[in-house]
Amino acid sequence: MEQKWVVFQLEENAYGIDVQSVRSIERVIPITRIPNAASYVKGVINLRGVVTPVIDLRTRLGFDSIEETEETRIIIATLEHGDAGFIVDRANEVVEATDVRIEPLTDQKQEETTYLTAIAKGEEQLFSLLEPNRLFEEIIHA
């Protein structure tokens, strides 16, 4: 089966996660804060009767926090330990493997590369591939 990625934006940076791990892309709904959680943990949402943790991907990857807009989305992904949500600036498109060339990482910021797996290069696009399970490792193993 051909690999595909959901591509989304954080500022001017594009990232992708495997489409098979994405359950849905939602508009932002009310988030219940969790006391004493890490700064990037926004809280939990009740999504169709399922309590789902949500992180601010901007904060998690070291970007400044911004106000949500009409384009802000929560990407719900199925991870090793259950579903989780990632707040992103906007979700762009689904990209197929035939449209890009995958290249290993070069010298990136050390902290960021722990979540990144590769770079995808297309004729008109460039995006970093994220491993969503790694974004939640510290929360799960805390």
Contacts in CASP RR format, 6 or more apart in sequence:
PFRMAT RR
TARGET T0000
AUTHOR 0000-0000-0000
METHOD contacts of the structure
MODEL  1
MEQKWVVFQLEENAYGIDVQSVRSIERVIPITRIPNAASYVKGVINLRGV
VTPVIDLRTRLGFDSIEETEETRIIIATLEHGDAGFIVDRANEVVEATDV
RIEPLTDQKQEETTYLTAIAKGEEQLFSLLEPNRLFEEIIHA
2 96 0 8 1.000
2 97 0 8 1.000
2 98 0 8 1.000
3 18 0 8 1.000
3 96 0 8 1.000
3 97 0 8 1.000
4 18 0 8 1.000
4 19 0 8 1.000
4 20 0 8 1.000
4 94 0 8 1.000
4 95 0 8 1.000
4 96 0 8 1.000
4 97 0 8 1.000
5 16 0 8 1.000
5 17 0 8 1.000
5 18 0 8 1.000
5 19 0 8 1.000
5 94 0 8 1.000
5 95 0 8 1.000
5 120 0 8 1.000
5 127 0 8 1.000
5 129 0 8 1.000
6 16 0 8 1.000
6 17 0 8 1.000
6 19 0 8 1.000
6 22 0 8 1.000
6 25 0 8 1.000
6 75 0 8 1.000
6 91 0 8 1.000
6 93 0 8 1.000
6 94 0 8 1.000
7 14 0 8 1.000
7 15 0 8 1.000
7 16 0 8 1.000
7 91 0 8 1.000
7 92 0 8 1.000
7 93 0 8 1.000
7 94 0 8 1.000
7 95 0 8 1.000
7 125 0 8 1.000
7 127 0 8 1.000
8 14 0 8 1.000
8 15 0 8 1.000
8 16 0 8 1.000
8 73 0 8 1.000
8 75 0 8 1.000
8 88 0 8 1.000
8 89 0 8 1.000
8 90 0 8 1.000
8 91 0 8 1.000
8 92 0 8 1.000
9 15 0 8 1.000
9 88 0 8 1.000
9 89 0 8 1.000
9 90 0 8 1.000
9 91 0 8 1.000
9 92 0 8 1.000
10 57 0 8 1.000
10 58 0 8 1.000
10 61 0 8 1.000
10 63 0 8 1.000
10 88 0 8 1.000
10 89 0 8 1.000
11 58 0 8 1.000
11 63 0 8 1.000
11 89 0 8 1.000
13 128 0 8 1.000
14 92 0 8 1.000
14 125 0 8 1.000
14 126 0 8 1.000
14 127 0 8 1.000
14 128 0 8 1.000
15 57 0 8 1.000
15 88 0 8 1.000
15 127 0 8 1.000
15 128 0 8 1.000
15 129 0 8 1.000
15 130 0 8 1.000
16 95 0 8 1.000
16 120 0 8 1.000
16 127 0 8 1.000
16 128 0 8 1.000
16 129 0 8 1.000
16 130 0 8 1.000
17 75 0 8 1.000
17 77 0 8 1.000
17 129 0 8 1.000
17 130 0 8 1.000
17 132 0 8 1.000
19 94 0 8 1.000
21 77 0 8 1.000
21 78 0 8 1.000
21 79 0 8 1.000
21 132 0 8 1.000
22 75 0 8 1.000
22 76 0 8 1.000
22 77 0 8 1.000
22 78 0 8 1.000
23 76 0 8 1.000
23 77 0 8 1.000
23 78 0 8 1.000
23 83 0 8 1.000
24 75 0 8 1.000
24 76 0 8 1.000
25 73 0 8 1.000
25 74 0 8 1.000
25 75 0 8 1.000
25 76 0 8 1.000
25 91 0 8 1.000
26 47 0 8 1.000
26 73 0 8 1.000
26 74 0 8 1.000
26 75 0 8 1.000
26 76 0 8 1.000
27 72 0 8 1.000
27 73 0 8 1.000
27 74 0 8 1.000
28 68 0 8 1.000
28 72 0 8 1.000
28 73 0 8 1.000
28 74 0 8 1.000
28 87 0 8 1.000
29 45 0 8 1.000
29 47 0 8 1.000
29 74 0 8 1.000
30 45 0 8 1.000
31 42 0 8 1.000
31 43 0 8 1.000
31 44 0 8 1.000
31 45 0 8 1.000
31 54 0 8 1.000
32 43 0 8 1.000
32 44 0 8 1.000
32 45 0 8 1.000
32 46 0 8 1.000
33 42 0 8 1.000
33 43 0 8 1.000
34 41 0 8 1.000
34 43 0 8 1.000
34 44 0 8 1.000
34 53 0 8 1.000
37 43 0 8 1.000
37 139 0 8 1.000
38 138 0 8 1.000
38 139 0 8 1.000
39 59 0 8 1.000
40 55 0 8 1.000
40 56 0 8 1.000
40 57 0 8 1.000
40 59 0 8 1.000
40 60 0 8 1.000
41 53 0 8 1.000
41 54 0 8 1.000
41 55 0 8 1.000
41 56 0 8 1.000
41 139 0 8 1.000
42 54 0 8 1.000
42 55 0 8 1.000
42 56 0 8 1.000
42 87 0 8 1.000
43 53 0 8 1.000
43 54 0 8 1.000
44 51 0 8 1.000
44 52 0 8 1.000
44 53 0 8 1.000
44 54 0 8 1.000
45 51 0 8 1.000
45 52 0 8 1.000
45 54 0 8 1.000
45 74 0 8 1.000
45 85 0 8 1.000
46 52 0 8 1.000
47 76 0 8 1.000
47 83 0 8 1.000
50 83 0 8 1.000
52 76 0 8 1.000
52 83 0 8 1.000
52 84 0 8 1.000
52 85 0 8 1.000
53 84 0 8 1.000
53 85 0 8 1.000
53 136 0 8 1.000
53 139 0 8 1.000
54 74 0 8 1.000
54 84 0 8 1.000
54 85 0 8 1.000
54 86 0 8 1.000
54 87 0 8 1.000
55 84 0 8 1.000
55 85 0 8 1.000
55 86 0 8 1.000
55 87 0 8 1.000
55 135 0 8 1.000
55 136 0 8 1.000
55 139 0 8 1.000
56 65 0 8 1.000
56 87 0 8 1.000
57 86 0 8 1.000
57 87 0 8 1.000
57 88 0 8 1.000
57 135 0 8 1.000
58 64 0 8 1.000
58 65 0 8 1.000
58 66 0 8 1.000
58 87 0 8 1.000
58 88 0 8 1.000
58 89 0 8 1.000
59 65 0 8 1.000
60 115 0 8 1.000
60 135 0 8 1.000
61 112 0 8 1.000
61 115 0 8 1.000
62 111 0 8 1.000
62 112 0 8 1.000
66 89 0 8 1.000
68 87 0 8 1.000
69 89 0 8 1.000
69 90 0 8 1.000
71 89 0 8 1.000
71 90 0 8 1.000
72 87 0 8 1.000
72 88 0 8 1.000
72 89 0 8 1.000
72 90 0 8 1.000
73 87 0 8 1.000
73 88 0 8 1.000
73 90 0 8 1.000
73 91 0 8 1.000
74 85 0 8 1.000
74 86 0 8 1.000
74 87 0 8 1.000
74 88 0 8 1.000
75 85 0 8 1.000
75 86 0 8 1.000
75 88 0 8 1.000
75 91 0 8 1.000
76 83 0 8 1.000
76 84 0 8 1.000
76 85 0 8 1.000
77 83 0 8 1.000
77 84 0 8 1.000
77 85 0 8 1.000
77 86 0 8 1.000
77 132 0 8 1.000
79 132 0 8 1.000
79 133 0 8 1.000
79 136 0 8 1.000
80 133 0 8 1.000
81 136 0 8 1.000
81 140 0 8 1.000
84 132 0 8 1.000
84 136 0 8 1.000
86 132 0 8 1.000
86 135 0 8 1.000
95 120 0 8 1.000
95 125 0 8 1.000
95 127 0 8 1.000
99 122 0 8 1.000
99 123 0 8 1.000
100 120 0 8 1.000
100 121 0 8 1.000
100 122 0 8 1.000
100 125 0 8 1.000
100 127 0 8 1.000
101 120 0 8 1.000
101 121 0 8 1.000
101 122 0 8 1.000
102 118 0 8 1.000
102 119 0 8 1.000
102 120 0 8 1.000
102 129 0 8 1.000
103 118 0 8 1.000
103 119 0 8 1.000
103 120 0 8 1.000
103 121 0 8 1.000
104 118 0 8 1.000
104 119 0 8 1.000
105 113 0 8 1.000
105 116 0 8 1.000
105 117 0 8 1.000
105 118 0 8 1.000
105 119 0 8 1.000
106 119 0 8 1.000
108 116 0 8 1.000
114 134 0 8 1.000
115 130 0 8 1.000
115 131 0 8 1.000
115 134 0 8 1.000
115 135 0 8 1.000
116 128 0 8 1.000
116 129 0 8 1.000
116 130 0 8 1.000
116 131 0 8 1.000
117 129 0 8 1.000
117 130 0 8 1.000
117 131 0 8 1.000
118 128 0 8 1.000
118 129 0 8 1.000
119 126 0 8 1.000
119 127 0 8 1.000
119 128 0 8 1.000
119 129 0 8 1.000
120 126 0 8 1.000
120 127 0 8 1.000
120 128 0 8 1.000
120 129 0 8 1.000
END
